[in-house]
Amino acid sequence: MGQMAKSEYAKKLDHIQAETEKNLSMSGYCKRGRTFTRSLDSGLIHVINFQMGRRYLYGKFTINLGVCVPEIYRMIWDEDEPKFVDHGDCEIKKRIGELVSPPKDLWWDLNNNPKKLSKKVVVHINIYGLPYLNQFISHDDIIQEWNEHRDNIGLPPRAGLSIALLLANRGKHEQARSLLIQEYKRKKDEPYAEFVVDIAQRLGISLVID
């Protein structure tokens, strides 16, 4: 399992990505390294990332899906999003195995036939990956999906803060304030509560905590 073997695995994944690129380019995705991205008119960025396994998952790969929301990224990290967004920059995240039925931690073995693997990957992206990402075309879609499905859409544990940011930027300050207060109370004895207060101030929202 030396450098040569690792190189062979990388070559196989390169082949699979090349086959996938033919499919994704038609949907507006651009490739850089192991990641495909698509920028939408709304400002959202869809991400499809190929991740090679390490340690006991060496020689295998999986697919990560994500949606970067630049306005949330800028507020949370106090800087602009990267020019080329990666999966780690996304606000909404899921692995493709979470979307299959039943959900599982799905990793494909690169020791298998690359052509057959390529077909499986394309099918999984078309059946599970793209429909999942296409739920989030606009910021209003994110709010609606969260209202209907809450934690199941792939937002982080601070989902209430994320949605509050989106609501505030749409002028819905009372709804945003309500969520921010919930977030504050949820972790009121932790540094996160101070962060919530700071975000509220930056949004021009005054929090009155009972």
N, C-alpha and C positions, 0 to 999 in steps of 0.2 A: 504494500500500500504506500509506495514511495511517490516521488515527484512524477514519474512516468505515468503511473496509474491515475494520479490526480489530473494530469494533463488530458488523459483519454476521457475521463469523465467530463471535463470542461468542454472538450470537442464535441462530445455527444450532446451535451446541453446546448451548445452553440447551434448544432444541427436542428434540434427541436425548436429552439427559438426562431431560427430562420424560417421554419415551416409555419410557425405561429405568426410571424411577422406578416406573411402574405395575407393572412386572415385579418389581423388587427389593423393593418395599414388602410384597409378599405373602410374601417370605422373611424379613421382619423388619428390613430395612435402613432407616436414616434418612439423609436427605440434608442436607448443609451445604456450600454452595458447590459445588465440583467433586468432592466426596467423599461416598461412601455408607459408613456403618458399621453393623455389627451386633454387639451385645454378647451373648456366650453365657453360659450358667449357669456354665461352667467358669472364667469370668473372661477368656478370650481374646476378642479383638476382631477381627472380619473387616473388611477395608477394600477398597473398590473406588474407584479414583481416576481421573478423566478429566484428562488432561494435554494442554494445548495446546502445539503446537510453537513453537520460536523459530528465528530465523535461517533456515537452509535448509529447516527444517521448518515455517516459518510458514504458517498456513492449514491445518494438519493437526492431528490429535489421536491419542492412543493411550490405552490403559487400563492402569493399574498395579494389581496385586493385592497384598495384604499381610495378615499376621496379627501383631497387636500382642500381646506376652506381657508384661503389666504387671509381673510379678515380676522378669523379666529387665531390663525398662526401669528399674525402680527401683534395682536393684543396679548396673547399668552406669552410669547417669547420676546416681545418688544423689539422686533426686527423684521425685515422683509423676508418672505419665503425665498428659498433658493431658486436660482434661475432654472435649474432642472430638479424638480421635486422627486423625492424618493419615497418609498413606503413609510419610512420612519417619520416623515413630515406630515403624514395624513392624520386627519381628525377622526375619520371613520375608517375602521379596519376590520377585515375578516380574512381568514384563510379559506381557500376554496373548499376544503373538506368540511367546513362548518355549514356549507350550503347544500351538501348532498343529503340524501335520505337513506338510512339514518346518518346524522352528522358523525364525522370521524376525523382523526388527524391524518390526512391523506398525504403520503409521500410516495413518489414514483421511483422505481429502482432503475438506475442508469445502466445496469448490467443487461437489461432487457433490450429488445430490438428497437433502435431509435425511430424507425419508420412507424412501427406500431404505437410507440409511445407518443409520437407527434400527433397521430390521429386521435388518441385518447385525450391528449391535452387540448387540442382544438375543440373537440366535442365538449369537454368540461367547461372550457371558457365560454363557448357559445350557449350552452344550456344553463350554466350556473353563474359564471363570472360576469359576462356582459349584462344579463338581465338584472343582476344585483346592483351593479354600478349605475345602470340606466334608471334606477329608482331615484337617483339623486342628480337631476339635471339642473335644478335651481335651488337656491337657499330655502325657498318656501317648501320644496319637496322634502328637505331634511327636517324642517319643523313638523310637517304633516306626518312623515314616517315615524318620527319620535313620538308624536301625540298618539299614534295608533299602536306602535309596537315597542316603545320605550327602549330598554337595553338591548333588545334583539337586533337592532340595526347596526351595531358595531361601534357606537360612540364610547369614549373612555368613561371611567367611573365618575368623572366630573361632568357628565352629560348635561346636568341642569345648568351649569355655568356656560357650556357651549351654546345651548339653545337660548339662554338669556342674552348672550352676545348678539345672536342673530335677530332676536326680537327687538332689542334696543336699537340696532341699526336699521330696523324697519319702522321705527317710531312707536313701537308697542312697549312703552316704558313701564307701565303698570304690571304687565305680564312678566316682563324682564325682572322687575323689582321683586315680585313674588318668588320667582325661581332663585334669585340671588339670596333672599332671606332663607329659603329652604336649604340652600347650599351652605350658608354660614352656620345654621343651626346643626346641620348634619355633622360638621367637623369643628364645632365652636371652640374646642379646647386644643386645637392643633394649629400650626402655622398656616395651613390652608385657609382658615377662616379670615386671617389678615389679608391673604391674597385676594379673597372674594371682595373684601371691603375696598381694596386698592382698585380692582377692576371696576367696581361700581362707581367709584369716584371718577375714574377715567372716562366712564360712560356718561357722567353727569347725573348719576342716580344716587339719591340719598337713601341709605338703609336705616329704617327705624326698627330696631330689634327689641321685642318684648322680653 
